[in-house]
Amino acid sequence: MSDTPSSKTLLIELFTEELPPKALKKLGDAFARSIFDELAKLGFVARDGDCHPFASPRRLAVTIPAVLAVQPEQQIERRGPAVASGYKDGSPTPALAGFARSCGVEIAALEQGSDGKQDVFIFRSTKAGETLASVLSGLIEAALKKLPAPKMMRWGDRDGQFIRPVHGLVALHGADVVPAKVLHLESGRVSQGHRFLSQGAVEFGHADDYAKKMYEEGKVVASFAARHELVVDRLKAAAAKLNATIAADDALFDEVTALVEWPVVLEAGFEAEFLKVPQECLILTMQQNQKYFPLLDQAGKLMNRFLLVSNLEAADPSHIITGNERVLRARLSDAQFFYAQDQKKKLESRVEGLRSVVYHNKIGTQYERVERLVKLAGEIGPALGAQRADCERAAKLAKADLVSDMVGEFPELQGTMGRYYAQIDGENAAVFEAIEQHYRPRFAGDALPEGPVAQAVALADKLEAIVGIYGIGLIPTGDKDPFALRRAALGVLRQLLVLPLDLKSLLTATAAAFPNGVIKDGTVAGVQGFMLDRLKNFLAADYPAADIDAVLALNPERFDDVVKRLDAVAAFKALPESAALAAANKRIRNILKKVDTALPALSPALFDSEAEKALFAAFEAVAPQAEAALARQDFTGALTTLAALKTPVDTFFDGVMVMADDLAVRGNRLALLAALAGLMNRVAELSQLAD
């Protein structure tokens, strides 16, 4: 941008040693935002302006357009004591004299004005704006202290602290260096480029030149976002040449972006014999240990080619490629060895090893936990159409891979390796698939377990964890949930939204699986409430809170039709009659709450007004239609039929005194309202929808 006499671009850069890659993007954004916000607060820059963050392995920087060299004049106003109490016997009170003294003026210089309640003494003055140079050092220091830094450190003989040693400070306002001192460093206009590719120091003539100079002379793509785009585009282009797709998540792209300043994508490979090892092991080794990008063929199978992002550009990159291949070969050999060693023992033989793995000192070992899972899965499975023996077998083997060499090296593979070893041992498909899938869903959006055996073991696993941990008093509070009970609860609820199972019965069975005295009394009720709260939070992403409350107010034992009911409520609310019917239902509920005696059987012979006769006739016409719709779980149809009741309900309340003097007539009218409420609230408690 071009400078104006009043404003110029501001550049601030800290040149550091290698910053933590997993935190780099957050650090860069936070540093830039903090500098900008403080400048805006002080009036140096428009609050609706923008800033451009930069973050690479060895630098944090920001450029902010249109920053003033001098802060605008500050209008100061201070309010003092009330005018009425400012003088006593013609002399200023100590309060008034002290106020004038604190403002640095004589009492005569004070003004009088209202504070909205009374007249008070007021001090007004205009303060000249501060210069950018006078505030910048403190502003940068404050921004550094606010950073979401993993750990701080000291270096050399200095007392300054930062995440990594800082070796340079650039502060430019347009073409001018802004004098500043941060962490014992004086500001200047010179920085360092790429450790190996740069031709030397990079000097900035103007703040607007930062990104271009760093790229052309420093061989550094300083913007994290621009570098990320380069990394992704170049990796995808390289994969496309091989007709392959990349096996990587966003976290790996971010981390690699944070490790390089000049990204160069290279293709490498490994021996095909390693593909005999389960591909999940190889992929995890490449991603986690080496930050490589595995490649999958069109069938989703791992290829023996991979991509890496180098921080070096070489005319002949063969030595970089062979070096990385050599390092990976050693890693893959370890995985190959672990896989071969694990197969020397049957998966079932590893179950005994769980006796020495403590799950929780108040609950017992993993072996004791497996015994509970076997019992629970055996009870849940048949209700889903699974064979009890398959459920018990899968539950028995579900945790056995925890004591395998491969899972010991890569804990993320628990379940996955159990599946492979069970399949090798000849277990049936329902069993070995359940071993892997019983951890699902592992995270939000993850797939649910498929098939009744996997569903039963997955429910048993999560329910046992929730009831056990909650039952010993480790209840999640605030943002503290060390045993991830909220995630486990959501995993159970997502399954129950599609399975015909009763939550309370499941919780009761789970609690019964623990030895007497292990979990506290009231755990089942506590966990049920905890899970209902989680259900409401989960559904709130797609449905209004009032609709959710209306459906759950019926205290459903099962949740597999909750979504259908919510959709039906949404359709009902779209009807023009819905608001009046919801209000009428609320009125009926309030009337019936006051009745403390049993209601008589409804008798049409006792109707003595046309309005109640018409309402009863409408009720008799609608009820069979609603019941038929409910029988086929057509909840929308059931609620839609209620629209026909609006006019007779309105007429009834307009012309009929429910609490008639004649007790028989009164009881009959109350019985009619009770029947009406019973029909109207079969899908949801409609009174919850009333304003």
ABEGO torsion letter per residue (X at the ends): XBBBAABBBBBBBBBBBBBBAAAAAAAAAAAAAAAAAAAAAAGABBAABBBBBBBBAABBBBBBBGBBABBBBBBBBBBBBBAAAABBGGBBBAAAAAAAAAAGBBAAABBBBBAGABBBBBBBBBBBBBBAAAAAAAAAAAAAAABBBABBBBBEABABBBABBBABBBBBBEABBBBBBBGGBBBBABBBBBAAABAEBBBBABAAAAAAAAAAAAGBBABAAAAAAAAAAAAAAAAAAAGBBBBBBAAAAAAAAAABABBBBBBBBBBAAAAABBAAAAAAAAAAAAGBBBBBBAAGBBBABBBBBBABBBABAAAAAAAAAAAAAAAAAAAAAAAAAAAABBAAAAAAAAAABBABAAAEBAAAAAAAAAAAAAAAAAAAGBBAAAAAAAAAAAAAAAABAAAAABAAABGAAAAAAAAAAGBBAAAAAAAAAAAOBABBGBBBBBEAAAAAAAAAAAAAAAAAAAAAGBBBBEABBAAGAAAAAAAAAAAAAABBBBAAAAAAAAAAABBBGABBBGAAAAAAAAAAAAAAAAAAAABBAAAAAAAAAAGBABAAAAAAAAAAAAAAAABAAAAAAAAAAAAAAAAAAABABBBBBBBAAABABAAAAAAAAAAAAAAAAAAAAAAAGBAAAAAAAAAAAAAAAAAAAAABBABBABAAAAAAAAAAAAAAAAAAAAABBAAAABX
